[in-house]
Amino acid sequence: MDYSIGEILKVTGLGIHTLRYYEHENLIIPLRNASNRRRYSEKDIAWIAFIKRLKAAGCRLRKSRNMRRCGLKGTLFFQNIWKW
């Protein structure tokens, strides 16, 4: 299932500015449909939840960005920490 920007805001509880900031910082990278509208996946929702857990634990977003790079590369480290 994919979600529009309005739906993702409701599901995650983020504000529009926070979501766009995460995109600007490449923490989340939504797909685009044929009309160039953002479409978010279940993986994006899971990633946002993970970012929220990191922030709640006092982790800085720079660290989250590094973990995103690990996740995009499919490293074992990321796979283990994702389950955290």
DSSP file (Angstrom, degrees, kcal/mol; ACC not computed):
  #  RESIDUE AA STRUCTURE BP1 BP2  ACC     N-H-->O    O-->H-N    N-H-->O    O-->H-N    TCO  KAPPA ALPHA  PHI   PSI    X-CA   Y-CA   Z-CA
    1    1 A M              0   0    0      0, 0.0    41,-0.5     0, 0.0     2,-0.3   0.000 360.0 360.0 360.0 143.6    0.0    0.0    0.0
    2    2 A D        -     0   0    0     39,-0.1     2,-0.3    40,-0.1    39,-0.2  -0.872 360.0-145.2-120.8 160.5    1.2    3.5   -0.6
    3    3 A Y  B     -A   40   0A   0     37,-2.8    37,-2.9    -2,-0.3     2,-0.1  -0.908   9.5-128.2-127.0 145.9    0.2    6.8    1.0
    4    4 A S     >  -     0   0    0     -2,-0.3     4,-2.5    35,-0.2     5,-0.2  -0.308  41.8 -98.2 -78.5 173.5   -0.2   10.4    0.0
    5    5 A I  H  > S+     0   0    0     33,-0.3     4,-1.7     1,-0.2     5,-0.1   0.895 125.7  50.4 -63.2 -39.3    1.5   13.1    1.9
    6    6 A G  H  > S+     0   0    0      1,-0.2     4,-1.6     2,-0.2    -1,-0.2   0.897 111.4  48.1 -64.6 -40.5   -1.7   13.8    3.8
    7    7 A E  H  > S+     0   0    0      1,-0.2     4,-2.5     2,-0.2    -2,-0.2   0.900 109.4  52.2 -67.1 -41.1   -2.1   10.2    4.8
    8    8 A I  H  X S+     0   0    0     -4,-2.5     4,-2.5     1,-0.2     6,-0.4   0.866 106.5  54.3 -65.5 -34.7    1.5    9.8    5.9
    9    9 A L  H  X S+     0   0    0     -4,-1.7     4,-2.0    -5,-0.2     5,-0.3   0.916 111.1  45.4 -63.8 -42.3    1.1   12.8    8.2
   10   10 A K  H  < S+     0   0    0     -4,-1.6    -2,-0.2     2,-0.2    -1,-0.2   0.918 115.3  46.7 -66.1 -43.9   -1.9   11.2    9.8
   11   11 A V  H  < S+     0   0    0     -4,-2.5    -2,-0.2     1,-0.2    -1,-0.2   0.893 122.6  33.0 -67.3 -41.1   -0.3    7.8   10.2
   12   12 A T  H  < S-     0   0    0     -4,-2.5    -1,-0.2    -5,-0.2    -2,-0.2   0.694  96.2-130.5 -92.3 -20.2    3.1    9.1   11.5
   13   13 A G     <  +     0   0    0     -4,-2.0    -3,-0.1    -5,-0.3    -4,-0.1   0.593  59.2 141.2  78.1   9.6    1.9   12.1   13.5
   14   14 A L        -     0   0    0     -6,-0.4    -1,-0.3    -5,-0.3     2,-0.2  -0.444  51.6-120.6 -79.5 157.7    4.5   14.3   11.9
   15   15 A G     >  -     0   0    0     -2,-0.1     4,-2.5    -3,-0.1     5,-0.2  -0.603  27.4-110.3 -88.8 160.3    4.0   17.9   10.8
   16   16 A I  H  > S+     0   0    0      1,-0.2     4,-2.5    -2,-0.2     5,-0.2   0.879 118.0  51.9 -59.4 -39.7    4.4   18.9    7.2
   17   17 A H  H  > S+     0   0    0      2,-0.2     4,-2.1     1,-0.2    -1,-0.2   0.889 110.1  48.7 -67.2 -37.8    7.5   20.9    7.9
   18   18 A T  H  > S+     0   0    0      2,-0.2     4,-2.6     1,-0.2    -2,-0.2   0.931 111.7  49.3 -66.0 -45.2    9.1   18.0    9.8
   19   19 A L  H  X S+     0   0    0     -4,-2.5     4,-2.0     1,-0.2    -2,-0.2   0.929 112.8  46.6 -60.4 -45.8    8.3   15.6    6.9
   20   20 A R  H  X S+     0   0    0     -4,-2.5     4,-2.8     1,-0.2    -1,-0.2   0.863 110.5  53.7 -66.3 -34.6    9.7   18.0    4.3
   21   21 A Y  H  X S+     0   0    0     -4,-2.1     4,-2.4     2,-0.2    -2,-0.2   0.930 107.3  51.0 -63.3 -44.6   12.8   18.5    6.5
   22   22 A Y  H  <>S+     0   0    0     -4,-2.6     5,-3.0     1,-0.2     6,-1.0   0.894 112.4  47.0 -59.0 -40.1   13.4   14.7    6.6
   23   23 A E  H ><5S+     0   0    0     -4,-2.0     3,-1.8     3,-0.2    -2,-0.2   0.927 110.0  52.4 -66.4 -44.8   13.1   14.6    2.9
   24   24 A H  H 3<5S+     0   0    0     -4,-2.8    -2,-0.2     1,-0.3    -1,-0.2   0.876 111.6  46.7 -58.7 -38.3   15.5   17.6    2.4
   25   25 A E  T 3<5S-     0   0    0     -4,-2.4    -1,-0.3    -5,-0.2    -2,-0.2   0.359 115.1-119.1 -85.5   5.2   18.0   15.8    4.6
   26   26 A N  T < 5S+     0   0    0     -3,-1.8    -3,-0.2     2,-0.2     3,-0.1   0.782  76.4 129.7  60.1  29.5   17.5   12.6    2.7
   27   27 A L  S   <S+     0   0    0     -5,-3.0     2,-0.4     1,-0.3    -4,-0.2   0.829  80.3  22.5 -78.1 -33.8   16.3   10.7    5.7
   28   28 A I        -     0   0    0     -6,-1.0    -1,-0.3    -9,-0.2    -2,-0.2  -0.987  68.0-166.2-129.5 145.6   13.3    9.6    3.8
   29   29 A I        -     0   0    0     -2,-0.4    -6,-0.0    -3,-0.1    15,-0.0  -0.795  14.4-160.8-132.8  88.7   13.1    9.3    0.0
   30   30 A P        -     0   0    0      0, 0.0    10,-0.2     0, 0.0     2,-0.1  -0.321  19.3-116.3 -71.5 153.2    9.5    8.9   -1.2
   31   31 A L  E     -B   39   0B   0      8,-1.6     8,-2.8    -2,-0.0     2,-0.4  -0.379  26.2-131.2 -76.2 165.2    8.7    7.6   -4.6
   32   32 A R  E     -B   38   0B   0      6,-0.2     6,-0.2    -2,-0.1     2,-0.1  -0.950  12.2-139.8-120.4 142.1    6.9    9.8   -7.1
   33   33 A N    >   -     0   0    0      4,-2.2     3,-2.3    -2,-0.4     6,-0.0  -0.232  43.9 -82.0 -87.6-174.7    3.8    8.8   -9.1
   34   34 A A  T 3  S+     0   0    0      1,-0.3    -1,-0.1     2,-0.1    -2,-0.0   0.769 133.6  52.8 -61.2 -26.3    3.2    9.7  -12.8
   35   35 A S  T 3  S-     0   0    0      2,-0.1    -1,-0.3     3,-0.0     3,-0.1   0.305 119.9-111.7 -89.7   8.2    1.9   13.2  -11.7
   36   36 A N    <   +     0   0    0     -3,-2.3     2,-0.3     1,-0.3    -2,-0.1   0.706  69.7 145.6  66.7  23.5    5.2   13.7   -9.7
   37   37 A R        -     0   0    0      1,-0.1    -4,-2.2   -33,-0.0    -1,-0.3  -0.695  56.0-102.8 -89.7 144.6    3.3   13.5   -6.4
   38   38 A R  E     -B   32   0B   0     -2,-0.3     2,-0.4    -6,-0.2   -33,-0.3  -0.394  35.1-169.7 -66.2 138.7    5.0   11.9   -3.4
   39   39 A R  E     -B   31   0B   0     -8,-2.8    -8,-1.6   -35,-0.1     2,-0.3  -0.995   6.9-155.2-131.4 126.7    3.9    8.4   -2.5
   40   40 A Y  B     -A    3   0A   0    -37,-2.9   -37,-2.8    -2,-0.4     2,-0.2  -0.768   6.5-152.2-105.4 145.9    5.1    6.9    0.7
   41   41 A S     >  -     0   0    0     -2,-0.3     4,-1.8   -39,-0.2   -39,-0.1  -0.511  35.3 -98.7-108.1 176.0    5.4    3.2    1.4
   42   42 A E  H  > S+     0   0    0    -41,-0.5     4,-2.5     1,-0.2     5,-0.2   0.843 124.8  58.5 -61.3 -34.4    5.1    1.0    4.5
   43   43 A K  H  > S+     0   0    0      2,-0.2     4,-2.6     1,-0.2    -1,-0.2   0.880 103.2  51.8 -64.3 -37.4    9.0    1.1    4.6
   44   44 A D  H  > S+     0   0    0      2,-0.2     4,-2.6     1,-0.2    -1,-0.2   0.912 109.5  49.6 -64.1 -41.2    8.8    4.9    4.8
   45   45 A I  H  X S+     0   0    0     -4,-1.8     4,-2.3     2,-0.2    -2,-0.2   0.929 112.3  47.5 -62.2 -45.1    6.4    4.6    7.8
   46   46 A A  H  X S+     0   0    0     -4,-2.5     4,-2.1     1,-0.2    -2,-0.2   0.901 111.9  50.4 -63.4 -40.4    8.7    2.1    9.5
   47   47 A W  H  X S+     0   0    0     -4,-2.6     4,-2.5     2,-0.2    -2,-0.2   0.909 109.4  50.3 -65.5 -41.8   11.7    4.3    8.8
   48   48 A I  H  X S+     0   0    0     -4,-2.6     4,-2.4     2,-0.2    -1,-0.2   0.907 109.9  51.1 -62.4 -41.8    9.9    7.4   10.3
   49   49 A A  H  X S+     0   0    0     -4,-2.3     4,-2.0     1,-0.2    -1,-0.2   0.896 110.0  50.3 -61.0 -39.5    9.1    5.3   13.4
   50   50 A F  H  X S+     0   0    0     -4,-2.1     4,-2.5     2,-0.2    -2,-0.2   0.917 109.2  50.4 -65.1 -43.9   12.7    4.4   13.7
   51   51 A I  H  X S+     0   0    0     -4,-2.5     4,-2.8     1,-0.2    -2,-0.2   0.912 109.3  52.2 -59.4 -42.7   13.8    8.0   13.4
   52   52 A K  H  X S+     0   0    0     -4,-2.4     4,-2.4     1,-0.2    -1,-0.2   0.887 109.2  49.4 -62.3 -39.2   11.4    8.9   16.1
   53   53 A R  H  X S+     0   0    0     -4,-2.0     4,-1.6     2,-0.2    -1,-0.2   0.911 111.0  49.9 -65.9 -41.6   12.8    6.2   18.4
   54   54 A L  H  <>S+     0   0    0     -4,-2.5     5,-2.9     1,-0.2    -2,-0.2   0.930 111.9  47.8 -61.4 -45.2   16.3    7.4   17.7
   55   55 A K  H ><5S+     0   0    0     -4,-2.8     3,-1.6     1,-0.2    -2,-0.2   0.901 109.2  53.3 -62.7 -40.8   15.3   11.0   18.5
   56   56 A A  H 3<5S+     0   0    0     -4,-2.4    -1,-0.2     1,-0.3    -2,-0.2   0.811 107.1  52.8 -64.0 -29.0   13.5    9.9   21.7
   57   57 A A  T 3<5S-     0   0    0     -4,-1.6    -1,-0.3    -3,-0.2    -2,-0.2   0.424 125.6-104.1 -85.4   1.1   16.8    8.2   22.7
   58   58 A G  T < 5 +     0   0    0     -3,-1.6     2,-0.2     1,-0.3    -3,-0.2   0.580  69.2 150.7  90.1  10.5   18.6   11.4   22.2
   59   59 A C      < -     0   0    0     -5,-2.9    -1,-0.3    -6,-0.2     2,-0.1  -0.553  44.4-123.0 -78.1 140.0   20.3   10.5   18.9
   60   60 A R    >>  -     0   0    0     -2,-0.2     4,-1.3     1,-0.1     3,-0.9  -0.476  19.1-116.5 -80.3 153.4   21.0   13.4   16.5
   61   61 A L  H 3> S+     0   0    0      1,-0.3     4,-2.5     2,-0.2     5,-0.2   0.792 112.4  66.8 -62.1 -28.2   19.6   13.4   13.0
   62   62 A R  H 3> S+     0   0    0      1,-0.2     4,-1.8     2,-0.2    -1,-0.3   0.908 101.6  48.7 -58.3 -40.5   23.1   13.2   11.5
   63   63 A K  H <> S+     0   0    0     -3,-0.9     4,-2.1     1,-0.2    -1,-0.2   0.890 108.6  53.7 -65.2 -39.0   23.4    9.8   13.0
   64   64 A S  H  X S+     0   0    0     -4,-1.3     4,-2.2     1,-0.2    -2,-0.2   0.902 106.1  53.1 -61.3 -40.8   20.0    8.8   11.6
   65   65 A R  H  X S+     0   0    0     -4,-2.5     4,-2.0     1,-0.2    -1,-0.2   0.898 107.9  50.6 -62.4 -41.0   21.2    9.9    8.1
   66   66 A N  H  X S+     0   0    0     -4,-1.8     4,-1.8     1,-0.2    -1,-0.2   0.890 110.0  49.8 -64.0 -38.5   24.3    7.7    8.5
   67   67 A M  H  X S+     0   0    0     -4,-2.1     4,-2.6     2,-0.2    -1,-0.2   0.855 106.4  56.2 -68.7 -33.6   22.0    4.8    9.4
   68   68 A R  H  X S+     0   0    0     -4,-2.2     4,-2.5     2,-0.2    -1,-0.2   0.912 105.8  51.1 -62.4 -41.6   19.9    5.5    6.4
   69   69 A R  H  X S+     0   0    0     -4,-2.0     4,-1.3     1,-0.2    -2,-0.2   0.913 110.2  49.5 -61.8 -41.0   23.0    5.2    4.2
   70   70 A C  H  X>S+     0   0    0     -4,-1.8     5,-1.9     1,-0.2     4,-0.6   0.921 110.7  50.5 -61.9 -43.2   23.7    1.9    5.8
   71   71 A G  H ><5S+     0   0    0     -4,-2.6     3,-0.8     1,-0.2    -2,-0.2   0.882 106.3  53.8 -63.5 -39.0   20.1    0.8    5.2
   72   72 A L  H 3<5S+     0   0    0     -4,-2.5    -1,-0.2     1,-0.3    -2,-0.2   0.802 109.6  48.9 -66.4 -27.0   20.2    1.7    1.6
   73   73 A K  H 3<5S-     0   0    0     -4,-1.3    -1,-0.3    -3,-0.3    -2,-0.2   0.569 111.1-126.3 -86.8  -9.4   23.3   -0.4    1.2
   74   74 A G  T <<5 +     0   0    0     -3,-0.8    -3,-0.2    -4,-0.6    -2,-0.1   0.845  42.6 177.4  72.1  34.8   21.6   -3.3    3.0
   75   75 A T     >< -     0   0    0     -5,-1.9     4,-2.0     1,-0.1    -1,-0.2  -0.342  40.5-123.6 -74.4 154.2   24.2   -3.9    5.7
   76   76 A L  H  > S+     0   0    0      1,-0.2     4,-2.3     2,-0.2     5,-0.2   0.861 110.8  61.4 -61.8 -37.1   23.8   -6.4    8.4
   77   77 A F  H  > S+     0   0    0      1,-0.2     4,-2.4     2,-0.2    -1,-0.2   0.941 106.6  44.4 -54.8 -49.1   24.3   -3.7   11.0
   78   78 A F  H  > S+     0   0    0      1,-0.2     4,-2.5     2,-0.2    -1,-0.2   0.912 109.9  54.8 -65.1 -42.5   21.3   -1.9    9.7
   79   79 A Q  H  X S+     0   0    0     -4,-2.0     4,-0.7     1,-0.2    -1,-0.2   0.880 112.2  44.9 -59.6 -37.7   19.2   -5.0    9.5
   80   80 A N  H >< S+     0   0    0     -4,-2.3     3,-0.5     1,-0.2     4,-0.3   0.910 114.9  45.8 -73.1 -42.3   20.0   -5.8   13.2
   81   81 A I  H >< S+     0   0    0     -4,-2.4     3,-1.4     1,-0.2    -2,-0.2   0.797 101.4  67.3 -73.7 -26.1   19.4   -2.2   14.5
   82   82 A W  H 3< S+     0   0    0     -4,-2.5    -1,-0.2     1,-0.3    -2,-0.2   0.855  98.3  53.7 -58.7 -34.9   16.1   -2.0   12.5
   83   83 A K  T <<        0   0    0     -4,-0.7    -1,-0.3    -3,-0.5    -2,-0.2   0.595 360.0 360.0 -76.1 -10.6   14.6   -4.6   14.8
   84   84 A W    <         0   0    0     -3,-1.4    -1,-0.2    -4,-0.3    -2,-0.1   0.460 360.0 360.0 -52.1 360.0   15.6   -2.6   17.8
